[in-house]
Amino acid sequence: LALRGPDGSMFRSVEAMNKERRTIFIYFGCGVIFAHFMAIAAAFVKMRPETAIAAACILSLSLYNILSSTRERFNKFWFTDQETIDFSDLWEVGPSARPDQLNRMKIDGVAGGNENSRSNV
């Protein structure tokens, strides 16, 4: 859609990806957490109790490190909808900058329509 779609499709694609971003991160995080729990359970099934406890401690520390660094990065890069960039100043450049009007306009010179910009070979 973004590369081969109609005019304005890049804007639609980016908006759709932003809407799905949080869900994808949650699923990925759940996968990492459950993979650690599965490894801890497998350690107790396959190893002697002393070794399984050591492996469970190492895996628990690893999981704690992942969760704490994720929380730190999440707080560092979190922003609200009011803090997002507003592209309304770009729309003021002219009507040709609005994605919803791009398919109704023909811009000279962009698609080779400007005769003066061609060089004689």
Buried (B, 14 or more C-beta within 10 A) or exposed (E): EEEEEEEBBEBBBEEEEEEEEEEEEEEEBEEEEEEBEEBBEEBBEEBEEEEBEEBBEEBEEEBEEBBEEEEEEEEEEEEEEEEEEEEEEEEEEEEEEBBEBBEEEEEEEEEEEEEEEEEEE
